[in-house]
C-alpha cells in the first residue's frame, strides 16, 4: 500500500493504492501548513494505517530536491503565504514514520504519464501544467532533470508584441514571461473573467495558443522531446489544442524534419492521458521508488548481505 500526495497551491490531493485501478483519493484545501498537514496525516493513518509502506510527494514550488542540502524537502521561495521554507517532506515523514520521496508536482506528473498515461513507453517527455501558474517536468533518457535546481519552464521569456497585446503580464519576478502571460490568473486579469467562462470563439484562446506555441517551440528545439503533454485548468478548453498545434507548426516552419512535428502533431502535443490524476498517480510512482530504496538499504545493512 503506497501513499501519494499532490501538494498544490489551492488544494492537497492525497491518494493510496498501487496505481489507477485501485487509487482512492481525498483532497483538502491548502490553508496553513499545520492545518493542511493535519488533514493529510489523518487521511493516511485512517485509510492505510500500518499497511502504508512509503509516501511520494509531488509539490508546488520552488522546492529543494538536493538530498545533501540542509533544506532538502522544503518548499522554498514560494509566494504562497505561510509556506515559504516549510519542511514538507520531513514533516510528513516524521508523522507517518515511513520513507518519503519528494519531487515537484510536474515531475511527478511526467512519471505517471510515462507509466500509465499518454507517454507510455517514451523516455524523453515534457509535461506542462497551465493553471494557477505554469510549471514543467522534463524526462530525458528516462530520468528526471535535476540540475542547479529544477526546471522552471513557466519563466521562459517569449516574444511579446505589445501592439497586439498591451497586457504587461502578472509574474512578480519577470512580468511577461510565459507564466505571466498564459496562466489562469493572467487570463482573468487580461480579460476580466476566468478562463473557464470564456467561450471557445473568444479571442483569448487565439492569443493563448500563440504564447503557448512559442514556449513549446523553444522546448522542442532545446530538449527534442518525443511528446509534450499539457494539463491544468486552462487546458480544459479542448478547442485550444487544435489552435495550439496549428500555431506551433507555423512558428516551427518545418525546421525540425520529423514526422512527429510535421504530420503527427495530434500525438506530439496531447492532453494528459490520466486526466487530473497525473499528479497524485505520480506520487504513487515516487512512493514505489522510496520503498524500493529503503528495502535495498535495509538489505545492504543485513548480516546476510554483509556476509
N, C-alpha and C positions, 0 to 999 in steps of 0.2 A: 504494500500500500504506500503510494507516494503522494506527497503534498505539493501543491503548486500555488504560487502567489503572483498575480499580475498586479503590481503596485502602480496605480495611476494617479494623476493629479486630481481627478474627480472622484474616482472610486477604486477600491481594492477588490479584486476578484479572487476568491480562494477556490481551490479545487482539490479533490482527492480521487485517486484511481490509478490506472496504468496507461490510459490512452483515451481516444474519442469514444470507444464503445462503453466504458464504464465510468466516465467522468461525472462527478457530482460537484456542483458549484454553489457558492453563495457569495453575495457581494455586500460591501459596506461602503458608505460614503467616506471620502477622505476628509477627515476633520483634523484634530490634533494627533500627533504621534501616539500619545498614551491611549486615547480613546479608540483610535483606529486599530492599533495593535491588540488591544484587549479583546475586541471582537474577533480578530483573526486567530488569536491563540485559542479562544474558546471554541471556535469552529473546528480547528484541527483536533483539539483534545476531545470534544464531544463526538466528532464524526469518525475519527480514526483511533484515538486512544493509543494503546501500546502497539497497535498494528502499524503505526506510522514509522517508516524507516528512514526517510530523508525528505527534505523540502527544497524545491527550486524556486528562486525568486527572479522575476523579470521586473525591473523597477524603472520608473521615470527618473530622469537625471537632471544634471550630470551626476555620475556616480564614480566611486573609486573601485576599480576592478583589479588592482595590483595586489596580490596576496602578501607581498613583503611590506606593503605600506602600512603605517600606523592607523590610517583611516580606511583600510580595506573594508568594503561592505557598507560604507557610508554613502548617503545622498549628500552631495557637496554644495555647490553654489546655485541650487535651485531658487527661483523667485517665489516658490510656494511658501507662504508664511508658516513659520514654525518647524519646517522640515530641513532647513539648512544644517549641514553637518550632523545629521541624525544617523546613528548606527543601526540601520535596518536589519542587516544580516545577523549581526551579533545579538541584537535584542531578541530576534525570533529564535535563533539557535539556542540561546541560553534558556528561553522559556519552554521550548519543546524538547530540549536535550537530544537532538538528532543532527546529523550532518546537514549542512546547508550549502547550496551552490548559488552564486549571486551573479546576475548579468543585467544588462539593460533590457528594457521591455521589448525593444525591437530586435535585439539579438535573440532573445527567447523566441520571438515570433518566427524568425527565419529558420530556427532549428525545427520548430513544429511543422512549418510548411514543407521543408525538405523531407521530413519523416512521414507525414500523413497527408499533406495538402497539395498545393498547386505546383510544387517544385520537387516532387518525389524523384529520387534518382539523380538529381543535379548536385554539383559540387561548387558552383560559382553563381551565387544568387544575391540579389539586393532586395530587401524588404523595406518599404516606406510606409509610415502612417501619417496621414494628413488629417489632423483633428484639432484638439486644443493647441497643439504645437505640431512641428514636423520633425520626425525622428527617422533614423535609418539604421538597419542592421545589415552587415555585409559578411557573406560566407565566401571565402576564397580557398580553393583546393580542399574543400570540406571542413575548413577551420574558420572560426570567427576571427575577425580582425581585432586585435588588441595591440595598440601601438603606444604612442605617447599617452593618450587616454583611450577614448573610444570614438568611433566615427560620429561626427556632428553634422550630418548631411543637411539638416534644416538650415544651417548657416552658410550654405553655398551662396556666393554672390552671383547674381544673374543679371543680364541686361535689363534695364528698366527705362522704358520710353515714357518720360514724364508728360509729353504732349498727348500721348494716348491714355495714360493712367497717371494723373497727378497725385494719387494717394501715396503718402510718404512711407507707408509700412509701419508696423507696430512693434518690431523687435526692440527691446530696451537697450540692446547692445549694438545692433547693426542697422536698425531702421528697415531698409528694404531688401533684406536677404530673402532667401526662398521662404523661410518660415514667416518672416514679417509681411510677405505679400500674399501667401496662399493658405495659411492656417485658418481654422474656423473663426476665431476672434477677428482676424484681419478681414475676412469676408463680411462679417457683421459690421465692423467699423466702416468699411468702404461703402456698403450697400444699404446699411440701416436696418437690416434684418438678418436672422441666421441663415446659413446655407441650406438648412433643411426646409425652409419655407420658400426658397427661390424656385420658380417654375423652370422646367427644362429649357425653355426658349429664352431665358433671361440672359442678357449679355455678360453677366458674371461668369458663366460657365466657359464661354469662349476665351475670356481673359485668363481664367484659372487654368484651362488646358494649355494655353500658351506658356505660362510661367512654369507649370509642371513639366512640360515638354523640354524647356530649356534645361531644367535640372536633370532630367533623365538623359538627355543627350550628353551632358557633362559626365554623368556616371557611366554611360556606355563607352565613351572614348577613353576613360581613365581606368575603369575596372574590368571592362569587357565581360559583363555577366552573361550567363546563359538565360536568365529570366529576371524580370523586375516585377515585384508584387506590390500592389498599393492597397492599403487598408485605411481605416479611420473613418470618422463620421462624415467628413467632406466627400469621400468617395462613394457614399451611399447613393448619390445621384448617378444612376447607371449610364446615362447618356454621355457623361463626361469621358468615359473610356474611349468611345469612338472618336470624339473630338481630340482627345489627347494623342491617340495613335496617329491620326492624320497630321497633326501639328508636329509631332515627333519626326515623322517621315519627311515632312517638308524641311525642317531645320537640319536634320542629318544629311539630307540631299544625296543619299546613296553613297556617302563616303565610305561607310563600312559595308563591304560587299559580302554579306552573309544572308542566307535565306531567312534567318530568324528576324532580321530587321528590314528585309526587303519584301518578303511575301508571307511572313508568319507572325505579324505583329499582334494578332489576337492571342497568340500563345506567349510571345515575348513580354508583353505588358498585360498583366492579369490582376483581377481581384483575388483576395485570399481564398484558397480552397476550403479553409476551415472557418470562414466567416469571422465572427467576432470572438472566436475561441482560440485564435492563434497564440495569443499571449499566454493564457493560462495553460494551454497544452505544451507550450514551450517550457513552462515551469516543470511539467512532468518529465520532459527530457532532461532538464537540468538536475532534477531530483534523482533520476536513474544514475546520472554520472556521479553525483555526490555519494550515493550508496555504493557504487562500484569502487570509487576511490577509497572510501572508508573500509570496505571489505578487503581490498588489496593491502592497505596499510596494516590492518589487523593481522592478516595472514603473514605479512613480511616480518612482523614482530613476534610471531608464534614460535615455540620451540621447534616445531616440525620444519618451518621454513628456514630457520637458522641452522638446523642440522643439515 
